[in-house]
Amino acid sequence: MDTQFLIDNSPLIAAAVISGGLLLFPAVRGGGQRVAPMQASMMINRSRAQILDIRTDAEQTAQGRLPDAKRIAVVDIKDKAPGVFKDKALPVLVMCQNGQRSAAAASVLRSLGYTEVYVVEGGVAAWAEAGMPVTGKSAKSA
């Protein structure tokens, strides 16, 4: 390849490499696929998907609880998830308050051999905003 061509087109080449890297970033960082709250609800109904709530007790008290969700603190997932989610072939939907911490928890689940791990986009806040069930203190304010 002609070096002058590379020099003349270096901004375009750099843009292509950077955009490719940005497209691959979600796959490289791990954590599972992302699904919207409505998709998650359908997965619960159709595929027996399980919900993992990684929020703190304080967050649950303030924002309400998710029916049928299992709560495991992020730091305890590696030790406790196998006892709570026994069937590793069933989908697991991971939720935190706003979707920021779930990818780390999903990565741990994947490393434990769970085959279908999904991060619910927007977390419990988006779940409640979409009209999905939340019980407890703030279900009305969510």
CNS distance restraints for C-alpha pairs under 8 A (distance, minus, plus):
assign (resid   1 and name CA) (resid   5 and name CA) 7.55 0.50 0.50
assign (resid   1 and name CA) (resid   6 and name CA) 7.92 0.50 0.50
assign (resid   2 and name CA) (resid   6 and name CA) 6.77 0.50 0.50
assign (resid   3 and name CA) (resid   7 and name CA) 6.23 0.50 0.50
assign (resid   4 and name CA) (resid   8 and name CA) 5.99 0.50 0.50
assign (resid   5 and name CA) (resid   9 and name CA) 6.05 0.50 0.50
assign (resid   6 and name CA) (resid  10 and name CA) 5.59 0.50 0.50
assign (resid   6 and name CA) (resid  13 and name CA) 7.97 0.50 0.50
assign (resid   9 and name CA) (resid  13 and name CA) 6.20 0.50 0.50
assign (resid  10 and name CA) (resid  14 and name CA) 5.94 0.50 0.50
assign (resid  11 and name CA) (resid  15 and name CA) 6.11 0.50 0.50
assign (resid  12 and name CA) (resid  16 and name CA) 6.17 0.50 0.50
assign (resid  13 and name CA) (resid  17 and name CA) 6.23 0.50 0.50
assign (resid  14 and name CA) (resid  18 and name CA) 6.07 0.50 0.50
assign (resid  15 and name CA) (resid  19 and name CA) 6.00 0.50 0.50
assign (resid  16 and name CA) (resid  20 and name CA) 6.04 0.50 0.50
assign (resid  17 and name CA) (resid  21 and name CA) 6.16 0.50 0.50
assign (resid  18 and name CA) (resid  22 and name CA) 6.22 0.50 0.50
assign (resid  19 and name CA) (resid  23 and name CA) 6.24 0.50 0.50
assign (resid  20 and name CA) (resid  24 and name CA) 6.30 0.50 0.50
assign (resid  21 and name CA) (resid  25 and name CA) 5.99 0.50 0.50
assign (resid  22 and name CA) (resid  26 and name CA) 7.80 0.50 0.50
assign (resid  24 and name CA) (resid  28 and name CA) 6.21 0.50 0.50
assign (resid  25 and name CA) (resid  29 and name CA) 6.05 0.50 0.50
assign (resid  26 and name CA) (resid  30 and name CA) 6.44 0.50 0.50
assign (resid  27 and name CA) (resid  32 and name CA) 7.94 0.50 0.50
assign (resid  30 and name CA) (resid 103 and name CA) 7.12 0.50 0.50
assign (resid  30 and name CA) (resid 104 and name CA) 7.96 0.50 0.50
assign (resid  30 and name CA) (resid 106 and name CA) 7.72 0.50 0.50
assign (resid  30 and name CA) (resid 107 and name CA) 5.58 0.50 0.50
assign (resid  31 and name CA) (resid 102 and name CA) 7.55 0.50 0.50
assign (resid  31 and name CA) (resid 103 and name CA) 4.28 0.50 0.50
assign (resid  31 and name CA) (resid 104 and name CA) 5.94 0.50 0.50
assign (resid  31 and name CA) (resid 105 and name CA) 7.00 0.50 0.50
assign (resid  31 and name CA) (resid 106 and name CA) 4.34 0.50 0.50
assign (resid  31 and name CA) (resid 107 and name CA) 4.02 0.50 0.50
assign (resid  31 and name CA) (resid 108 and name CA) 7.66 0.50 0.50
assign (resid  31 and name CA) (resid 110 and name CA) 7.26 0.50 0.50
assign (resid  31 and name CA) (resid 117 and name CA) 7.47 0.50 0.50
assign (resid  31 and name CA) (resid 118 and name CA) 7.64 0.50 0.50
assign (resid  31 and name CA) (resid 119 and name CA) 7.35 0.50 0.50
assign (resid  32 and name CA) (resid 103 and name CA) 6.93 0.50 0.50
assign (resid  32 and name CA) (resid 106 and name CA) 5.92 0.50 0.50
assign (resid  32 and name CA) (resid 107 and name CA) 6.80 0.50 0.50
assign (resid  32 and name CA) (resid 110 and name CA) 7.58 0.50 0.50
assign (resid  32 and name CA) (resid 116 and name CA) 7.62 0.50 0.50
assign (resid  32 and name CA) (resid 117 and name CA) 5.16 0.50 0.50
assign (resid  32 and name CA) (resid 118 and name CA) 5.09 0.50 0.50
assign (resid  32 and name CA) (resid 119 and name CA) 6.34 0.50 0.50
assign (resid  33 and name CA) (resid 117 and name CA) 6.76 0.50 0.50
assign (resid  33 and name CA) (resid 118 and name CA) 4.85 0.50 0.50
assign (resid  33 and name CA) (resid 119 and name CA) 6.07 0.50 0.50
assign (resid  34 and name CA) (resid 118 and name CA) 5.49 0.50 0.50
assign (resid  34 and name CA) (resid 119 and name CA) 4.69 0.50 0.50
assign (resid  34 and name CA) (resid 120 and name CA) 5.78 0.50 0.50
assign (resid  34 and name CA) (resid 121 and name CA) 5.97 0.50 0.50
assign (resid  35 and name CA) (resid  39 and name CA) 5.91 0.50 0.50
assign (resid  35 and name CA) (resid  40 and name CA) 6.24 0.50 0.50
assign (resid  35 and name CA) (resid 118 and name CA) 6.48 0.50 0.50
assign (resid  35 and name CA) (resid 119 and name CA) 6.19 0.50 0.50
assign (resid  35 and name CA) (resid 120 and name CA) 5.07 0.50 0.50
assign (resid  35 and name CA) (resid 121 and name CA) 5.78 0.50 0.50
assign (resid  36 and name CA) (resid  40 and name CA) 6.24 0.50 0.50
assign (resid  36 and name CA) (resid 120 and name CA) 5.77 0.50 0.50
assign (resid  36 and name CA) (resid 121 and name CA) 5.30 0.50 0.50
assign (resid  36 and name CA) (resid 122 and name CA) 7.83 0.50 0.50
assign (resid  37 and name CA) (resid  41 and name CA) 6.19 0.50 0.50
assign (resid  37 and name CA) (resid 120 and name CA) 6.13 0.50 0.50
assign (resid  37 and name CA) (resid 121 and name CA) 6.87 0.50 0.50
assign (resid  37 and name CA) (resid 126 and name CA) 6.82 0.50 0.50
assign (resid  37 and name CA) (resid 127 and name CA) 5.27 0.50 0.50
assign (resid  37 and name CA) (resid 130 and name CA) 6.87 0.50 0.50
assign (resid  37 and name CA) (resid 132 and name CA) 7.80 0.50 0.50
assign (resid  38 and name CA) (resid  42 and name CA) 6.37 0.50 0.50
assign (resid  38 and name CA) (resid 130 and name CA) 7.45 0.50 0.50
assign (resid  39 and name CA) (resid  43 and name CA) 6.22 0.50 0.50
assign (resid  40 and name CA) (resid  44 and name CA) 6.26 0.50 0.50
assign (resid  40 and name CA) (resid  49 and name CA) 7.98 0.50 0.50
assign (resid  40 and name CA) (resid  93 and name CA) 7.05 0.50 0.50
assign (resid  40 and name CA) (resid 120 and name CA) 6.85 0.50 0.50
assign (resid  41 and name CA) (resid  45 and name CA) 6.38 0.50 0.50
assign (resid  41 and name CA) (resid 132 and name CA) 7.93 0.50 0.50
assign (resid  42 and name CA) (resid  46 and name CA) 5.86 0.50 0.50
assign (resid  42 and name CA) (resid  47 and name CA) 7.82 0.50 0.50
assign (resid  43 and name CA) (resid  47 and name CA) 5.04 0.50 0.50
assign (resid  43 and name CA) (resid  48 and name CA) 6.58 0.50 0.50
assign (resid  43 and name CA) (resid  49 and name CA) 5.55 0.50 0.50
assign (resid  43 and name CA) (resid  91 and name CA) 7.88 0.50 0.50
assign (resid  44 and name CA) (resid  48 and name CA) 4.83 0.50 0.50
assign (resid  44 and name CA) (resid  49 and name CA) 4.35 0.50 0.50
assign (resid  44 and name CA) (resid  50 and name CA) 6.69 0.50 0.50
assign (resid  45 and name CA) (resid  49 and name CA) 7.48 0.50 0.50
assign (resid  47 and name CA) (resid  90 and name CA) 7.44 0.50 0.50
assign (resid  47 and name CA) (resid  91 and name CA) 7.20 0.50 0.50
assign (resid  48 and name CA) (resid  90 and name CA) 6.90 0.50 0.50
assign (resid  48 and name CA) (resid  91 and name CA) 7.23 0.50 0.50
assign (resid  49 and name CA) (resid  90 and name CA) 6.06 0.50 0.50
assign (resid  49 and name CA) (resid  91 and name CA) 4.58 0.50 0.50
assign (resid  49 and name CA) (resid  92 and name CA) 5.54 0.50 0.50
assign (resid  49 and name CA) (resid  93 and name CA) 6.70 0.50 0.50
assign (resid  50 and name CA) (resid  69 and name CA) 7.02 0.50 0.50
assign (resid  50 and name CA) (resid  85 and name CA) 7.91 0.50 0.50
assign (resid  50 and name CA) (resid  90 and name CA) 7.33 0.50 0.50
assign (resid  50 and name CA) (resid  91 and name CA) 6.21 0.50 0.50
assign (resid  50 and name CA) (resid  92 and name CA) 4.80 0.50 0.50
assign (resid  50 and name CA) (resid  93 and name CA) 5.98 0.50 0.50
assign (resid  51 and name CA) (resid  68 and name CA) 7.18 0.50 0.50
assign (resid  51 and name CA) (resid  69 and name CA) 4.69 0.50 0.50
assign (resid  51 and name CA) (resid  70 and name CA) 6.17 0.50 0.50
assign (resid  51 and name CA) (resid  92 and name CA) 5.80 0.50 0.50
assign (resid  51 and name CA) (resid  93 and name CA) 4.76 0.50 0.50
assign (resid  51 and name CA) (resid  94 and name CA) 6.05 0.50 0.50
assign (resid  51 and name CA) (resid  95 and name CA) 7.36 0.50 0.50
assign (resid  52 and name CA) (resid  69 and name CA) 5.73 0.50 0.50
assign (resid  52 and name CA) (resid  70 and name CA) 5.07 0.50 0.50
assign (resid  52 and name CA) (resid  71 and name CA) 5.82 0.50 0.50
assign (resid  52 and name CA) (resid  72 and name CA) 7.02 0.50 0.50
assign (resid  52 and name CA) (resid  92 and name CA) 6.77 0.50 0.50
assign (resid  52 and name CA) (resid  93 and name CA) 5.97 0.50 0.50
assign (resid  52 and name CA) (resid  94 and name CA) 4.81 0.50 0.50
assign (resid  52 and name CA) (resid  95 and name CA) 6.15 0.50 0.50
assign (resid  53 and name CA) (resid  66 and name CA) 7.78 0.50 0.50
assign (resid  53 and name CA) (resid  69 and name CA) 6.13 0.50 0.50
assign (resid  53 and name CA) (resid  70 and name CA) 5.92 0.50 0.50
assign (resid  53 and name CA) (resid  71 and name CA) 4.63 0.50 0.50
assign (resid  53 and name CA) (resid  72 and name CA) 6.52 0.50 0.50
assign (resid  53 and name CA) (resid  94 and name CA) 6.17 0.50 0.50
assign (resid  53 and name CA) (resid  95 and name CA) 5.00 0.50 0.50
assign (resid  53 and name CA) (resid  96 and name CA) 5.97 0.50 0.50
assign (resid  54 and name CA) (resid  71 and name CA) 5.73 0.50 0.50
assign (resid  54 and name CA) (resid  72 and name CA) 5.44 0.50 0.50
assign (resid  54 and name CA) (resid  73 and name CA) 5.18 0.50 0.50
assign (resid  54 and name CA) (resid  74 and name CA) 5.80 0.50 0.50
assign (resid  54 and name CA) (resid  94 and name CA) 7.35 0.50 0.50
assign (resid  54 and name CA) (resid  95 and name CA) 6.21 0.50 0.50
assign (resid  54 and name CA) (resid  96 and name CA) 5.29 0.50 0.50
assign (resid  54 and name CA) (resid 102 and name CA) 7.40 0.50 0.50
assign (resid  54 and name CA) (resid 105 and name CA) 7.78 0.50 0.50
assign (resid  55 and name CA) (resid  59 and name CA) 5.92 0.50 0.50
assign (resid  55 and name CA) (resid  60 and name CA) 6.53 0.50 0.50
assign (resid  55 and name CA) (resid  71 and name CA) 7.34 0.50 0.50
assign (resid  55 and name CA) (resid  72 and name CA) 7.93 0.50 0.50
assign (resid  55 and name CA) (resid  73 and name CA) 6.81 0.50 0.50
assign (resid  55 and name CA) (resid  95 and name CA) 7.63 0.50 0.50
assign (resid  55 and name CA) (resid  96 and name CA) 5.10 0.50 0.50
assign (resid  55 and name CA) (resid  97 and name CA) 6.28 0.50 0.50
assign (resid  56 and name CA) (resid  60 and name CA) 6.34 0.50 0.50
assign (resid  56 and name CA) (resid  73 and name CA) 6.78 0.50 0.50
assign (resid  57 and name CA) (resid  61 and name CA) 6.11 0.50 0.50
assign (resid  58 and name CA) (resid  62 and name CA) 6.14 0.50 0.50
assign (resid  59 and name CA) (resid  63 and name CA) 5.77 0.50 0.50
assign (resid  59 and name CA) (resid  64 and name CA) 7.65 0.50 0.50
assign (resid  59 and name CA) (resid  97 and name CA) 7.37 0.50 0.50
assign (resid  60 and name CA) (resid  64 and name CA) 4.94 0.50 0.50
assign (resid  60 and name CA) (resid  65 and name CA) 5.55 0.50 0.50
assign (resid  61 and name CA) (resid  65 and name CA) 7.50 0.50 0.50
assign (resid  61 and name CA) (resid 136 and name CA) 7.25 0.50 0.50
assign (resid  61 and name CA) (resid 137 and name CA) 6.41 0.50 0.50
assign (resid  61 and name CA) (resid 138 and name CA) 7.71 0.50 0.50
assign (resid  62 and name CA) (resid 137 and name CA) 6.42 0.50 0.50
assign (resid  62 and name CA) (resid 138 and name CA) 5.93 0.50 0.50
assign (resid  63 and name CA) (resid 136 and name CA) 7.60 0.50 0.50
assign (resid  63 and name CA) (resid 137 and name CA) 6.77 0.50 0.50
assign (resid  63 and name CA) (resid 138 and name CA) 4.85 0.50 0.50
assign (resid  63 and name CA) (resid 139 and name CA) 6.63 0.50 0.50
assign (resid  63 and name CA) (resid 142 and name CA) 6.64 0.50 0.50
assign (resid  64 and name CA) (resid 134 and name CA) 5.78 0.50 0.50
assign (resid  64 and name CA) (resid 135 and name CA) 5.25 0.50 0.50
assign (resid  64 and name CA) (resid 136 and name CA) 4.46 0.50 0.50
assign (resid  64 and name CA) (resid 137 and name CA) 5.51 0.50 0.50
assign (resid  64 and name CA) (resid 138 and name CA) 5.19 0.50 0.50
assign (resid  64 and name CA) (resid 139 and name CA) 5.52 0.50 0.50
assign (resid  65 and name CA) (resid  69 and name CA) 7.88 0.50 0.50
assign (resid  65 and name CA) (resid 134 and name CA) 5.45 0.50 0.50
assign (resid  65 and name CA) (resid 135 and name CA) 5.06 0.50 0.50
assign (resid  65 and name CA) (resid 136 and name CA) 5.87 0.50 0.50
assign (resid  66 and name CA) (resid 133 and name CA) 6.71 0.50 0.50
assign (resid  66 and name CA) (resid 134 and name CA) 4.99 0.50 0.50
assign (resid  66 and name CA) (resid 135 and name CA) 6.31 0.50 0.50
assign (resid  67 and name CA) (resid 133 and name CA) 6.98 0.50 0.50
assign (resid  67 and name CA) (resid 134 and name CA) 6.65 0.50 0.50
assign (resid  67 and name CA) (resid 135 and name CA) 6.87 0.50 0.50
assign (resid  70 and name CA) (resid  84 and name CA) 7.61 0.50 0.50
assign (resid  72 and name CA) (resid  76 and name CA) 6.33 0.50 0.50
assign (resid  72 and name CA) (resid  77 and name CA) 6.07 0.50 0.50
assign (resid  72 and name CA) (resid  80 and name CA) 7.26 0.50 0.50
assign (resid  72 and name CA) (resid  81 and name CA) 7.55 0.50 0.50
assign (resid  73 and name CA) (resid  77 and name CA) 6.45 0.50 0.50
assign (resid  74 and name CA) (resid 105 and name CA) 6.10 0.50 0.50
assign (resid  76 and name CA) (resid  80 and name CA) 5.86 0.50 0.50
assign (resid  76 and name CA) (resid  81 and name CA) 7.85 0.50 0.50
assign (resid  77 and name CA) (resid  81 and name CA) 5.16 0.50 0.50
assign (resid  77 and name CA) (resid 105 and name CA) 7.14 0.50 0.50
assign (resid  77 and name CA) (resid 108 and name CA) 7.19 0.50 0.50
assign (resid  77 and name CA) (resid 109 and name CA) 7.56 0.50 0.50
assign (resid  78 and name CA) (resid  82 and name CA) 7.69 0.50 0.50
assign (resid  78 and name CA) (resid 108 and name CA) 6.48 0.50 0.50
assign (resid  78 and name CA) (resid 109 and name CA) 7.32 0.50 0.50
assign (resid  78 and name CA) (resid 112 and name CA) 7.33 0.50 0.50
assign (resid  80 and name CA) (resid  84 and name CA) 6.41 0.50 0.50
assign (resid  81 and name CA) (resid  85 and name CA) 5.60 0.50 0.50
assign (resid  81 and name CA) (resid  86 and name CA) 7.88 0.50 0.50
assign (resid  81 and name CA) (resid 109 and name CA) 7.62 0.50 0.50
assign (resid  82 and name CA) (resid  86 and name CA) 5.55 0.50 0.50
assign (resid  82 and name CA) (resid 112 and name CA) 7.98 0.50 0.50
assign (resid  88 and name CA) (resid 113 and name CA) 6.67 0.50 0.50
assign (resid  88 and name CA) (resid 114 and name CA) 4.58 0.50 0.50
assign (resid  88 and name CA) (resid 115 and name CA) 6.39 0.50 0.50
assign (resid  88 and name CA) (resid 116 and name CA) 7.93 0.50 0.50
assign (resid  89 and name CA) (resid 114 and name CA) 6.35 0.50 0.50
assign (resid  89 and name CA) (resid 115 and name CA) 5.73 0.50 0.50
assign (resid  89 and name CA) (resid 116 and name CA) 6.68 0.50 0.50
assign (resid  90 and name CA) (resid 114 and name CA) 7.93 0.50 0.50
assign (resid  90 and name CA) (resid 115 and name CA) 7.71 0.50 0.50
assign (resid  90 and name CA) (resid 116 and name CA) 6.65 0.50 0.50
assign (resid  91 and name CA) (resid 114 and name CA) 8.00 0.50 0.50
assign (resid  91 and name CA) (resid 115 and name CA) 7.41 0.50 0.50
assign (resid  91 and name CA) (resid 116 and name CA) 4.63 0.50 0.50
assign (resid  91 and name CA) (resid 117 and name CA) 5.84 0.50 0.50
assign (resid  91 and name CA) (resid 118 and name CA) 7.39 0.50 0.50
assign (resid  92 and name CA) (resid 116 and name CA) 6.28 0.50 0.50
assign (resid  92 and name CA) (resid 117 and name CA) 4.97 0.50 0.50
assign (resid  92 and name CA) (resid 118 and name CA) 6.15 0.50 0.50
assign (resid  93 and name CA) (resid 117 and name CA) 6.17 0.50 0.50
assign (resid  93 and name CA) (resid 118 and name CA) 4.85 0.50 0.50
assign (resid  93 and name CA) (resid 119 and name CA) 5.80 0.50 0.50
assign (resid  93 and name CA) (resid 120 and name CA) 6.39 0.50 0.50
assign (resid  94 and name CA) (resid 102 and name CA) 5.80 0.50 0.50
assign (resid  94 and name CA) (resid 105 and name CA) 7.30 0.50 0.50
assign (resid  94 and name CA) (resid 106 and name CA) 6.51 0.50 0.50
assign (resid  94 and name CA) (resid 117 and name CA) 7.37 0.50 0.50
assign (resid  94 and name CA) (resid 118 and name CA) 6.07 0.50 0.50
assign (resid  94 and name CA) (resid 119 and name CA) 4.91 0.50 0.50
assign (resid  94 and name CA) (resid 120 and name CA) 6.13 0.50 0.50
assign (resid  95 and name CA) (resid  99 and name CA) 6.43 0.50 0.50
assign (resid  95 and name CA) (resid 102 and name CA) 5.71 0.50 0.50
assign (resid  95 and name CA) (resid 119 and name CA) 6.39 0.50 0.50
assign (resid  95 and name CA) (resid 120 and name CA) 5.74 0.50 0.50
assign (resid  95 and name CA) (resid 123 and name CA) 4.98 0.50 0.50
assign (resid  95 and name CA) (resid 124 and name CA) 6.32 0.50 0.50
assign (resid  96 and name CA) (resid 100 and name CA) 7.15 0.50 0.50
assign (resid  96 and name CA) (resid 101 and name CA) 6.18 0.50 0.50
assign (resid  96 and name CA) (resid 102 and name CA) 5.73 0.50 0.50
assign (resid  96 and name CA) (resid 123 and name CA) 5.11 0.50 0.50
assign (resid  96 and name CA) (resid 124 and name CA) 6.19 0.50 0.50
assign (resid  97 and name CA) (resid 122 and name CA) 7.54 0.50 0.50
assign (resid  97 and name CA) (resid 123 and name CA) 5.02 0.50 0.50
assign (resid  97 and name CA) (resid 124 and name CA) 4.93 0.50 0.50
assign (resid  97 and name CA) (resid 125 and name CA) 5.91 0.50 0.50
assign (resid  98 and name CA) (resid 121 and name CA) 7.67 0.50 0.50
assign (resid  98 and name CA) (resid 122 and name CA) 4.62 0.50 0.50
assign (resid  98 and name CA) (resid 123 and name CA) 4.22 0.50 0.50
assign (resid  98 and name CA) (resid 124 and name CA) 6.12 0.50 0.50
assign (resid  98 and name CA) (resid 125 and name CA) 5.64 0.50 0.50
assign (resid  98 and name CA) (resid 126 and name CA) 7.13 0.50 0.50
assign (resid  99 and name CA) (resid 103 and name CA) 7.88 0.50 0.50
assign (resid  99 and name CA) (resid 119 and name CA) 7.35 0.50 0.50
assign (resid  99 and name CA) (resid 120 and name CA) 6.65 0.50 0.50
assign (resid  99 and name CA) (resid 121 and name CA) 5.53 0.50 0.50
assign (resid  99 and name CA) (resid 122 and name CA) 4.50 0.50 0.50
assign (resid  99 and name CA) (resid 123 and name CA) 4.23 0.50 0.50
assign (resid  99 and name CA) (resid 124 and name CA) 7.70 0.50 0.50
assign (resid 100 and name CA) (resid 122 and name CA) 7.79 0.50 0.50
assign (resid 100 and name CA) (resid 123 and name CA) 7.86 0.50 0.50
assign (resid 101 and name CA) (resid 105 and name CA) 7.05 0.50 0.50
assign (resid 102 and name CA) (resid 106 and name CA) 6.08 0.50 0.50
assign (resid 102 and name CA) (resid 119 and name CA) 6.00 0.50 0.50
assign (resid 102 and name CA) (resid 120 and name CA) 7.92 0.50 0.50
assign (resid 102 and name CA) (resid 123 and name CA) 8.00 0.50 0.50
assign (resid 103 and name CA) (resid 107 and name CA) 6.15 0.50 0.50
assign (resid 103 and name CA) (resid 119 and name CA) 6.40 0.50 0.50
assign (resid 104 and name CA) (resid 108 and name CA) 6.54 0.50 0.50
assign (resid 105 and name CA) (resid 109 and name CA) 6.43 0.50 0.50
assign (resid 106 and name CA) (resid 110 and name CA) 6.22 0.50 0.50
assign (resid 106 and name CA) (resid 117 and name CA) 6.13 0.50 0.50
assign (resid 106 and name CA) (resid 118 and name CA) 7.04 0.50 0.50
assign (resid 106 and name CA) (resid 119 and name CA) 6.91 0.50 0.50
assign (resid 107 and name CA) (resid 111 and name CA) 6.22 0.50 0.50
assign (resid 108 and name CA) (resid 112 and name CA) 6.36 0.50 0.50
assign (resid 109 and name CA) (resid 113 and name CA) 6.63 0.50 0.50
assign (resid 109 and name CA) (resid 114 and name CA) 5.67 0.50 0.50
assign (resid 109 and name CA) (resid 117 and name CA) 7.21 0.50 0.50
assign (resid 110 and name CA) (resid 114 and name CA) 5.02 0.50 0.50
assign (resid 110 and name CA) (resid 115 and name CA) 6.55 0.50 0.50
assign (resid 110 and name CA) (resid 117 and name CA) 6.86 0.50 0.50
assign (resid 119 and name CA) (resid 123 and name CA) 7.96 0.50 0.50
assign (resid 121 and name CA) (resid 126 and name CA) 7.18 0.50 0.50
assign (resid 122 and name CA) (resid 126 and name CA) 4.75 0.50 0.50
assign (resid 122 and name CA) (resid 127 and name CA) 7.29 0.50 0.50
assign (resid 123 and name CA) (resid 127 and name CA) 6.25 0.50 0.50
assign (resid 124 and name CA) (resid 128 and name CA) 6.03 0.50 0.50
assign (resid 125 and name CA) (resid 129 and name CA) 6.14 0.50 0.50
assign (resid 125 and name CA) (resid 142 and name CA) 6.87 0.50 0.50
assign (resid 126 and name CA) (resid 130 and name CA) 6.04 0.50 0.50
assign (resid 127 and name CA) (resid 131 and name CA) 6.76 0.50 0.50
assign (resid 127 and name CA) (resid 132 and name CA) 5.53 0.50 0.50
assign (resid 127 and name CA) (resid 133 and name CA) 7.87 0.50 0.50
assign (resid 128 and name CA) (resid 132 and name CA) 5.22 0.50 0.50
assign (resid 128 and name CA) (resid 133 and name CA) 6.67 0.50 0.50
assign (resid 128 and name CA) (resid 134 and name CA) 6.38 0.50 0.50
assign (resid 128 and name CA) (resid 139 and name CA) 7.66 0.50 0.50
assign (resid 128 and name CA) (resid 142 and name CA) 5.90 0.50 0.50
assign (resid 129 and name CA) (resid 142 and name CA) 6.75 0.50 0.50
assign (resid 134 and name CA) (resid 139 and name CA) 5.31 0.50 0.50
assign (resid 135 and name CA) (resid 139 and name CA) 5.39 0.50 0.50
assign (resid 138 and name CA) (resid 142 and name CA) 5.95 0.50 0.50
